[in-house]
Amino acid sequence: MKKNRFILLVLVSLLTTVSFITPVNLSGLVFTQNNNSFLLYLVFIIFMFIYYKKYLFNLKYRRTFIVLAFLFSLFMVIGYSFDVTNSNELIVGSFFLFFLCCLKLIGYFVFFNVTLNVIYNFIISYNFKEFKHKNSFVKTFEKHPFLFSLIILFICYVPYMIIYYPAVINYDAANQIKEVMGVHTRYMDSVVLINEDVFITNFNPVLHTLLLGGLFKLGYNLGSVNFGLFLYSIIQVSFVIFTFSYAISFMYKQGIKTKYLLTSLLIFALIPVFPMYAMTTVKDVIFSCFILLLVIYIFKFIKYDVSKKDYLVFFIIIVFMMLFRNNGIYILLLVVPFMIIALKDKRIGLSIVLVLPILTYIGYNKTLTYFEITGTSVREALSIPFQQTARLVKYKDKIITSEDRKIIDVILDYDSLAERYDPNLSDDVKNKFNKYATSEDLTQYFMVWFKYLIKEPIIYIDATLNNIYGYFYPNTTQWYIYNKYNTKLEEAGFDYHFNDLDLIREGLSAFGNAFPRIPFLGLIVNIGFTTWLYLFMLCVCILNKNKKYIFTLMPGFVLLLTCVAGPANTYFRYILPLTFTLPVIIPLLYKQIVHR
């Protein structure tokens, strides 16, 4: 028996080692023949042998984690293939590659199944001790958690406000400002305008456009666009700091230990993603704050009896969540109805909270139409089929009939479609969408699309996987921060410019760009790992029969669905709300699970 166990331990250690550290190409495994490589394999195998010897035969394996371990293993195998080849070739390219992937799948599965159970056992059994001796710093925090957090965050964010004065502009924000200033933008070319003299569109949320562009215009009229942009920065940074401080204060009231709270505070204060995005004029920042507030209020609705004031605040949060990002409506429609079903004692109030924001949203859009503000193009919702068609044209052009080519050409400009296809980004494909296409044209296109879905389903599956795998595969996260000077406003004739602190700014930007590569800490901004954490928390809620608390995770899962349907693979600012919520939602759920 001991001999059999030894052999099994050696085998799974070898499989796990091969799975994690051995590259694969179309020829098979790639072993580097040098002493360093041999030493790495030897150390990894020994480590995995010791690890499995301690845990493999001594754990209670839970079905929920078996499923999750299998999912993680699939993510790793599929993600690796698309990351290396932009296809499934490393999985089905040959029988040997398929066999190799099966072995890797086993190696990953054993590791994840053991590790998930080890982590879970640690979480539910270990008693994290509170401070034995509380110094004045800790006592002050516990006496005034909101004000203390506010001051600490302000102190830590002020250097960013100085160094990146007046604000960091990205391309969308530059176009939003140009819209308000009456300058032609690319958004106007992609839609049939209601009124060609109205430059503002709803490609970016109009409320955010008016806030950002309005303050810019105020600064312009006062003689300094930098001043106007800095006013926006003050508002946004203040809202971010207020939201984080409120979240920490709320956690304190839930009885969460001070160690956890100070850890969350340090994450918000010191990890560059938070202050850098606070100084960036993208719509996602304020939206992410509203998502964090939404999660907190969902938690309150699950755990406590709530007042009319709470319903009012919940309503306001939902409305602004929808108005600061166009996909916010999906969170309302896919979360609140399930809360109505589950929270029987709050059905009437939640039903009102569901209906009123929908009516507000409808009225808001009618108001935009009244002021002749053009909405978004239908193309924004068609990234998945358009990418599938583009991949079909690139790799299977010969099977497409001339009649079908004409139908596709009406929608997407067939002749350049293969050249424009980027497997990780649909923008180049969508940008040639015929804005004058009729509903009949689109109907004919979808008939052709469906025809080739039946004929070439693998092409379609590959196109979609290639455009989304990074949201589930931690090894390919496309971390980025906005820290560079954007010339779009200068080119439009506006005197937007950074200050003269170039050297300091470059150093701070280098730290921000390097942060994801810091062991362990860097995982905080890893897109795939963030998704894995959400899935793990989902499983923990199920295991501990705390299913109602799954509602706190649902906004994150809805946003992940919109990323899957979205234009870009591993686009960090799309996942920013999940990053904002993690330092809060983890302690809140942990408190419910261990009851300490």
FENTAFEN-V304551 format. One record per residue. RES is the residue in one letter. PSI is psi in degrees with one decimal (* if undefined). OMEGA is omega in degrees with one decimal (NA if undefined). NEAR is the number of other C-alpha atoms within 10 Angstrom. Layout:
# FENTAFEN-V304551
RES_PSI_OMEGA_NEAR ; RES_PSI_OMEGA_NEAR
This chain:
# FENTAFEN-V304551
M_-44.4_179.4_5 ; K_-37.3_179.0_7 ; K_-43.4_178.8_8 ; N_-41.9_178.4_9 ; R_-40.9_179.3_13 ; F_-46.2_179.7_12 ; I_-43.2_179.6_11 ; L_-41.6_178.7_15 ; L_-41.6_178.4_20 ; V_-44.3_-177.8_19 ; L_-49.3_-177.7_15 ; V_-30.5_175.7_23 ; S_-42.9_177.2_25 ; L_-45.5_-179.2_19 ; L_-43.8_179.7_21 ; T_-40.1_178.2_26 ; T_-47.5_178.3_25 ; V_-42.2_-178.1_22 ; S_-43.0_-171.8_24 ; F_-35.3_-168.9_13 ; I_1.5_-179.8_13 ; T_116.6_177.9_15 ; P_156.2_178.2_14 ; V_138.2_169.1_19 ; N_-172.1_-174.8_13 ; L_-14.4_177.7_16 ; S_-11.7_-179.8_11 ; G_-151.7_180.0_13 ; L_145.4_179.3_13 ; V_102.8_178.6_11 ; F_126.1_176.5_13 ; T_125.1_-174.4_11 ; Q_84.0_172.2_8 ; N_166.7_-174.7_8 ; N_-38.6_-179.9_9 ; N_-41.3_179.7_10 ; S_-44.1_179.4_13 ; F_-41.8_-179.9_13 ; L_-39.7_178.9_11 ; L_-46.8_178.6_12 ; Y_-43.6_-177.4_17 ; L_-46.4_-179.8_14 ; V_-42.8_-177.7_12 ; F_-42.8_179.7_19 ; I_-44.3_179.5_21 ; I_-44.1_179.6_15 ; F_-46.5_-178.4_14 ; M_-35.1_178.5_21 ; F_-46.9_179.5_22 ; I_-42.6_-179.4_15 ; Y_-48.9_-179.3_16 ; Y_-34.1_178.4_21 ; K_-35.0_-178.6_17 ; K_-35.9_-168.7_11 ; Y_-29.6_-167.5_14 ; L_-41.1_-175.6_21 ; F_7.2_-173.4_12 ; N_17.3_-177.3_10 ; L_151.7_167.7_13 ; K_115.9_-176.0_12 ; Y_126.3_-175.9_15 ; R_138.0_-175.9_12 ; R_-36.6_-179.9_12 ; T_-42.4_-179.7_15 ; F_-25.3_174.1_21 ; I_-44.6_178.0_18 ; V_-45.5_-178.5_14 ; L_-39.5_178.2_19 ; A_-39.0_177.9_24 ; F_-40.7_177.5_18 ; L_-47.3_178.8_17 ; F_-39.9_-179.6_22 ; S_-42.8_176.1_24 ; L_-43.5_179.1_20 ; F_-41.1_-177.8_21 ; M_-44.7_-177.2_21 ; V_-48.0_-179.3_20 ; I_-44.6_-179.2_23 ; G_-41.4_-179.6_25 ; Y_-43.4_-178.7_24 ; S_-46.3_-178.4_23 ; F_-31.0_178.0_24 ; D_-36.5_-176.6_17 ; V_-40.3_-171.4_16 ; T_-2.6_-173.5_13 ; N_31.0_-179.3_19 ; S_-178.9_176.7_22 ; N_17.5_-173.5_22 ; E_-33.3_-179.3_17 ; L_-3.1_177.0_25 ; I_-47.7_-174.0_21 ; V_13.2_-178.1_14 ; G_-25.7_177.7_13 ; S_166.6_178.3_14 ; F_-38.9_-179.5_10 ; F_-43.2_179.5_15 ; L_-38.2_177.7_20 ; F_-43.9_177.6_15 ; F_-42.1_178.9_13 ; L_-40.5_178.6_19 ; C_-35.8_176.7_21 ; C_-40.9_177.6_15 ; L_-43.3_178.2_17 ; K_-38.4_178.7_22 ; L_-41.9_177.5_25 ; I_-45.1_179.8_18 ; G_-45.4_176.8_22 ; Y_-45.7_-174.4_25 ; F_-46.0_-179.8_24 ; V_-45.1_-178.8_20 ; F_-49.5_-176.7_23 ; F_-37.5_180.0_21 ; N_-44.9_177.6_24 ; V_-48.3_-173.5_22 ; T_-41.5_179.1_18 ; L_-42.1_179.1_18 ; N_-36.4_176.8_19 ; V_-45.9_179.7_16 ; I_-44.0_-179.1_10 ; Y_-45.0_178.5_13 ; N_-38.9_178.7_13 ; F_-43.7_-177.6_11 ; I_-45.9_-173.2_14 ; I_-13.0_-175.9_13 ; S_-28.6_-173.9_9 ; Y_134.8_179.2_9 ; N_100.5_178.2_10 ; F_118.0_-174.4_11 ; K_146.7_176.5_9 ; E_170.0_177.5_11 ; F_129.8_176.9_11 ; K_-44.9_-179.6_6 ; H_114.4_-176.1_8 ; K_118.4_177.5_11 ; N_-179.8_-176.5_9 ; S_-32.1_178.7_9 ; F_-49.9_-178.8_9 ; V_-41.3_-179.6_16 ; K_-39.4_178.4_13 ; T_-41.6_178.0_13 ; F_-46.2_-177.3_18 ; E_-27.2_179.4_17 ; K_-36.0_-178.4_10 ; H_68.2_-174.4_13 ; P_-38.5_-179.1_24 ; F_-53.0_-177.6_20 ; L_-40.5_178.7_16 ; F_-48.2_179.6_20 ; S_-41.1_179.6_26 ; L_-45.8_-177.8_21 ; I_-45.1_-179.9_13 ; I_-46.7_-179.8_16 ; L_-40.0_178.9_24 ; F_-45.4_179.6_18 ; I_-40.9_-176.9_12 ; C_-25.6_-177.1_15 ; Y_-23.4_-178.7_23 ; V_-43.5_177.2_13 ; P_-37.7_177.7_12 ; Y_-37.2_179.4_18 ; M_-34.0_178.6_21 ; I_-48.7_-173.8_15 ; I_-35.6_-179.0_20 ; Y_22.1_176.5_28 ; Y_137.9_0.4_20 ; P_-25.5_-180.0_24 ; A_161.1_174.7_30 ; V_127.4_-176.0_27 ; I_132.5_170.4_24 ; N_-179.9_-172.9_19 ; Y_-40.8_179.1_14 ; D_-45.6_-179.5_17 ; A_-39.9_178.0_22 ; A_-41.5_179.2_23 ; N_-35.4_176.5_23 ; Q_-43.8_178.1_29 ; I_-43.0_179.7_25 ; K_-35.1_176.7_23 ; E_-48.7_-178.6_21 ; V_-33.4_-178.3_22 ; M_3.8_176.2_16 ; G_28.9_178.6_12 ; V_138.1_-178.2_13 ; H_137.7_177.9_16 ; T_167.4_-179.7_18 ; R_-23.7_179.3_9 ; Y_-34.4_-177.9_21 ; M_-26.0_-178.8_18 ; D_-14.9_-172.7_11 ; S_-3.5_-179.6_19 ; V_160.7_172.4_20 ; V_110.0_-173.3_14 ; L_141.2_174.2_18 ; I_-41.9_178.4_15 ; N_118.7_-175.6_11 ; E_-12.9_178.3_12 ; D_-6.1_176.8_10 ; V_113.2_-173.2_17 ; F_-20.9_-177.6_21 ; I_133.7_175.7_31 ; T_171.1_178.5_24 ; N_22.6_174.8_18 ; F_-40.3_167.7_20 ; N_147.7_-175.3_22 ; P_128.3_-174.0_19 ; V_-37.8_-179.4_21 ; L_-44.1_178.6_15 ; H_-39.1_178.1_21 ; T_-43.8_-179.2_27 ; L_-37.1_178.1_17 ; L_-51.9_-178.3_16 ; L_-52.0_-178.0_25 ; G_-34.5_179.9_25 ; G_-42.1_178.4_18 ; L_-36.3_175.1_23 ; F_-44.9_-179.2_26 ; K_-36.9_175.5_21 ; L_-46.6_177.3_16 ; G_-38.9_178.7_18 ; Y_-44.3_-179.6_19 ; N_-26.6_178.3_11 ; L_-4.6_176.6_11 ; G_4.5_-179.8_12 ; S_105.4_177.3_16 ; V_-28.0_176.6_21 ; N_-38.3_178.1_22 ; F_-44.2_178.6_20 ; G_-42.7_178.5_23 ; L_-35.9_179.3_27 ; F_-33.9_173.9_21 ; L_-41.6_176.6_19 ; Y_-44.1_180.0_23 ; S_-42.2_180.0_24 ; I_-44.3_-179.9_16 ; I_-47.5_-176.0_14 ; Q_-46.4_179.6_21 ; V_-41.0_179.4_26 ; S_-41.6_-179.7_17 ; F_-40.1_177.6_17 ; V_-48.3_-179.2_26 ; I_-43.5_178.7_24 ; F_-44.6_-178.2_19 ; T_-47.0_179.0_21 ; F_-41.2_-179.6_27 ; S_-42.3_177.5_23 ; Y_-41.3_-179.8_19 ; A_-43.2_-180.0_26 ; I_-41.2_177.5_26 ; S_-40.0_178.3_20 ; F_-43.1_178.7_18 ; M_-37.2_178.5_22 ; Y_-41.4_-179.6_20 ; K_-19.9_177.5_10 ; Q_0.4_178.8_13 ; G_17.9_178.4_12 ; I_139.1_-173.2_19 ; K_147.4_-175.9_18 ; T_-33.3_178.6_20 ; K_-44.2_178.4_14 ; Y_-43.8_-175.7_20 ; L_-43.7_179.3_23 ; L_-32.2_175.5_16 ; T_-46.0_177.9_12 ; S_-41.8_178.9_19 ; L_-44.1_179.4_22 ; L_-36.0_176.5_16 ; I_-49.2_-179.6_16 ; F_-32.6_-174.2_24 ; A_-38.2_-167.3_21 ; L_-25.3_-179.1_13 ; I_124.9_-165.6_17 ; P_-23.3_-177.8_21 ; V_-36.2_-173.6_24 ; F_-55.0_178.0_21 ; P_-32.7_-178.5_23 ; M_-42.1_176.8_22 ; Y_-29.7_176.1_23 ; A_-27.7_178.5_27 ; M_7.9_-179.3_29 ; T_134.9_-170.0_24 ; T_36.7_177.7_24 ; V_147.4_-178.0_24 ; K_-24.8_-173.6_19 ; D_-22.4_-175.0_20 ; V_-54.2_178.9_24 ; I_-38.4_176.6_25 ; F_-42.1_-179.8_22 ; S_-36.6_176.7_25 ; C_-42.1_179.0_24 ; F_-32.6_175.7_25 ; I_-42.2_177.9_25 ; L_-44.3_177.1_27 ; L_-37.7_178.1_22 ; L_-45.1_180.0_22 ; V_-42.4_179.3_22 ; I_-44.0_-178.8_21 ; Y_-31.8_172.7_19 ; I_-43.2_177.0_23 ; F_-44.6_178.8_20 ; K_-42.4_-178.5_15 ; F_-33.1_179.3_20 ; I_-41.7_-168.2_18 ; K_-29.9_-169.3_12 ; Y_163.4_163.1_8 ; D_135.6_-174.5_10 ; V_157.0_-177.7_14 ; S_174.5_175.6_11 ; K_-33.6_177.7_9 ; K_-39.6_179.0_9 ; D_-41.2_176.8_14 ; Y_-40.4_179.6_17 ; L_-45.8_179.9_13 ; V_-41.5_177.9_15 ; F_-43.4_177.5_19 ; F_-46.4_-179.0_20 ; I_-43.9_178.6_15 ; I_-45.4_-178.4_21 ; I_-43.6_-178.9_23 ; V_-48.4_-179.3_21 ; F_-31.6_174.0_18 ; M_-43.5_-179.7_24 ; M_-35.2_-175.5_22 ; L_-19.5_180.0_22 ; F_-4.4_169.7_22 ; R_135.0_-172.1_20 ; N_-24.3_-179.8_15 ; N_5.0_177.5_15 ; G_-27.7_179.5_22 ; I_-32.0_-178.3_17 ; Y_-33.2_178.0_15 ; I_-42.8_177.2_20 ; L_-47.8_-173.3_21 ; L_-24.8_-176.0_14 ; L_-1.9_180.0_14 ; V_-55.3_-173.4_19 ; V_-41.1_178.2_19 ; P_-37.8_178.8_15 ; F_-32.0_174.7_13 ; M_-37.8_178.4_19 ; I_-40.9_-179.8_18 ; I_-41.7_-172.5_13 ; A_-37.5_-175.1_15 ; L_82.1_-171.2_14 ; K_-35.8_-176.4_10 ; D_-6.6_-178.3_11 ; K_17.8_-172.9_16 ; R_-43.2_-177.0_15 ; I_-49.6_-179.4_12 ; G_-43.4_179.6_15 ; L_-32.5_176.4_22 ; S_-39.8_176.4_15 ; I_-42.3_179.1_13 ; V_-28.1_176.2_22 ; L_-46.7_-172.8_19 ; V_-45.7_-175.4_14 ; L_-45.1_176.4_14 ; P_-35.0_177.4_20 ; I_-44.7_177.7_18 ; L_-39.8_177.4_11 ; T_-42.0_-179.9_14 ; Y_-43.3_178.4_17 ; I_-46.4_179.1_12 ; G_-39.3_178.9_12 ; Y_-45.4_-180.0_13 ; N_-34.0_175.8_17 ; K_-34.9_176.7_13 ; T_-41.3_176.9_12 ; L_-42.5_178.4_17 ; T_-40.7_179.4_13 ; Y_-39.8_179.2_11 ; F_13.0_175.0_13 ; E_35.3_174.2_18 ; I_120.8_-175.2_22 ; T_138.2_178.7_24 ; G_-173.5_-179.9_20 ; T_164.1_177.5_19 ; S_150.7_176.5_16 ; V_-21.5_-178.6_11 ; R_-27.3_-177.2_20 ; E_-22.8_-179.9_16 ; A_3.6_-171.1_14 ; L_27.1_179.9_15 ; S_-42.3_-176.3_23 ; I_-56.2_-179.7_21 ; P_-34.9_-179.8_20 ; F_-40.8_177.0_27 ; Q_-37.1_179.1_29 ; Q_-42.8_177.9_26 ; T_-42.3_-179.3_27 ; A_-41.3_179.2_28 ; R_-38.9_176.5_23 ; L_-46.3_-179.7_26 ; V_-37.5_-177.7_22 ; K_-40.9_-171.9_16 ; Y_-15.5_-177.5_11 ; K_37.3_-176.0_13 ; D_-35.6_-173.4_13 ; K_-23.2_-177.3_10 ; I_-7.0_-177.0_12 ; I_125.8_-177.8_13 ; T_160.2_-179.6_9 ; S_-36.1_178.8_10 ; E_-41.8_179.0_10 ; D_-33.6_177.0_15 ; R_-40.2_179.8_17 ; K_-39.6_-179.9_14 ; I_-42.7_177.3_20 ; I_-38.3_-177.6_25 ; D_-34.6_178.6_18 ; V_-32.6_-176.4_18 ; I_-42.6_-165.5_22 ; L_10.3_-178.8_23 ; D_83.2_-169.7_17 ; Y_-43.4_-169.9_19 ; D_-32.8_-178.8_12 ; S_4.6_-172.0_15 ; L_-45.9_-179.0_24 ; A_-39.2_-179.6_18 ; E_-33.2_-177.6_13 ; R_-14.1_-174.3_19 ; Y_120.4_172.2_23 ; D_117.9_-173.8_20 ; P_-17.5_-177.9_22 ; N_-1.3_-175.9_23 ; L_128.3_-175.3_20 ; S_-0.7_-173.0_24 ; D_-45.7_-178.1_18 ; D_-32.2_177.0_15 ; V_-47.2_-177.1_24 ; K_-30.1_-174.2_22 ; N_-17.4_177.2_16 ; K_12.7_177.1_18 ; F_135.4_-179.7_20 ; N_105.1_-175.6_17 ; K_-14.4_179.1_16 ; Y_4.2_179.6_12 ; A_136.4_-179.2_12 ; T_171.7_176.4_12 ; S_-31.5_177.2_9 ; E_-40.5_176.9_9 ; D_-43.4_179.7_15 ; L_-37.0_177.3_15 ; T_-44.7_178.4_12 ; Q_-39.4_178.0_17 ; Y_-46.0_-177.1_23 ; F_-26.7_173.7_15 ; M_-41.6_176.3_13 ; V_-43.1_178.5_18 ; W_-45.5_-178.4_19 ; F_-36.3_179.3_14 ; K_-45.4_-177.8_13 ; Y_-16.0_169.7_18 ; L_-41.7_177.9_18 ; I_-39.5_-176.7_10 ; K_-39.4_-173.7_11 ; E_62.3_-177.1_14 ; P_-31.0_-178.5_15 ; I_-39.0_177.3_14 ; I_-43.9_-178.6_21 ; Y_-43.1_178.8_24 ; I_-44.4_179.9_15 ; D_-40.4_-179.8_18 ; A_-42.3_-178.9_25 ; T_-46.0_179.1_23 ; L_-39.3_-178.2_22 ; N_-24.6_-176.5_26 ; N_-2.7_-175.3_28 ; I_-10.8_-167.4_26 ; Y_-30.2_-176.9_25 ; G_-19.9_177.5_28 ; Y_-10.4_-177.5_27 ; F_-0.4_-175.2_24 ; Y_104.0_-171.8_27 ; P_-19.5_-174.0_23 ; N_-0.4_-176.9_15 ; T_23.6_-176.1_20 ; T_132.0_-179.2_22 ; Q_72.8_-179.7_17 ; W_138.1_172.4_20 ; Y_152.5_170.4_16 ; I_156.2_173.9_17 ; Y_115.9_-179.1_19 ; N_-1.1_-176.3_22 ; K_155.3_178.5_14 ; Y_128.8_178.6_14 ; N_125.9_-172.7_17 ; T_-4.0_-172.4_15 ; K_-39.5_-180.0_17 ; L_-37.9_176.8_18 ; E_-41.8_178.8_12 ; E_-26.3_178.4_10 ; A_1.2_175.3_12 ; G_12.8_-179.6_8 ; F_143.7_-174.8_15 ; D_57.0_172.2_14 ; Y_131.1_-179.7_23 ; H_154.7_172.5_18 ; F_168.3_173.7_19 ; N_-172.3_-173.4_13 ; D_15.6_-177.5_11 ; L_47.7_-172.8_12 ; D_-45.0_-175.4_12 ; L_-45.6_179.3_10 ; I_-41.1_-179.5_12 ; R_-41.7_178.8_19 ; E_-38.5_178.6_14 ; G_-43.2_179.5_11 ; L_-38.2_177.9_18 ; S_-37.6_178.1_19 ; A_-39.6_176.9_12 ; F_-44.7_178.8_13 ; G_-42.8_-179.3_19 ; N_-30.6_-177.8_17 ; A_-15.6_-172.4_13 ; F_-42.3_-178.7_20 ; P_-19.9_-177.5_20 ; R_-2.8_176.0_13 ; I_124.7_-178.0_9 ; P_135.7_176.8_8 ; F_-58.3_-179.5_8 ; L_-37.0_-178.3_13 ; G_-20.0_179.8_14 ; L_-18.8_180.0_17 ; I_-30.1_-179.2_17 ; V_20.0_178.4_24 ; N_120.2_-173.2_26 ; I_-51.0_-179.2_28 ; G_-40.2_180.0_22 ; F_-36.8_176.1_19 ; T_-43.2_176.7_22 ; T_-43.1_179.4_22 ; W_-40.3_178.4_20 ; L_-42.7_178.2_13 ; Y_-42.1_178.8_20 ; L_-38.8_177.4_17 ; F_-44.7_178.8_18 ; M_-36.1_175.8_19 ; L_-46.6_-179.8_20 ; C_-38.7_179.4_20 ; V_-40.8_177.0_20 ; C_-40.7_179.7_20 ; I_-45.2_-178.0_15 ; L_-37.2_-175.3_15 ; N_12.4_177.6_11 ; K_36.6_173.6_11 ; N_48.7_-170.3_15 ; K_-28.5_179.8_14 ; K_-29.9_-178.5_17 ; Y_-6.4_173.4_20 ; I_-26.9_179.0_20 ; F_-29.6_177.9_21 ; T_-22.1_179.3_24 ; L_-18.8_-171.6_23 ; M_-38.6_175.1_20 ; P_-39.2_178.0_25 ; G_-42.4_179.6_25 ; F_-36.0_176.6_19 ; V_-41.9_178.0_19 ; L_-36.1_175.6_20 ; L_-39.8_177.3_19 ; L_-40.1_178.2_12 ; T_-30.2_174.5_18 ; C_-40.1_178.1_19 ; V_-38.3_179.7_20 ; A_-2.2_-173.7_18 ; G_-174.9_-171.8_20 ; P_-19.1_-167.7_25 ; A_143.8_175.5_21 ; N_131.8_178.5_24 ; T_60.1_178.0_27 ; Y_111.0_-165.0_21 ; F_-41.9_-175.5_19 ; R_-19.1_174.3_19 ; Y_-28.4_-177.2_18 ; I_1.3_-176.8_24 ; L_-40.4_178.6_23 ; P_-35.4_178.5_22 ; L_-37.9_177.5_25 ; T_-39.0_178.4_22 ; F_-35.9_-173.6_21 ; T_-25.1_-173.2_23 ; L_-46.8_-178.5_19 ; P_-10.6_179.2_22 ; V_-46.0_-173.4_22 ; I_-32.2_178.9_22 ; I_-51.9_177.5_15 ; P_-37.9_-179.4_18 ; L_-46.6_-179.5_22 ; L_-36.8_178.3_20 ; Y_-41.1_179.5_17 ; K_-38.5_-179.4_16 ; Q_-31.5_-176.0_16 ; I_-48.6_-173.8_17 ; V_-14.4_177.6_13 ; H_40.6_178.1_10 ; R_*_NA_12
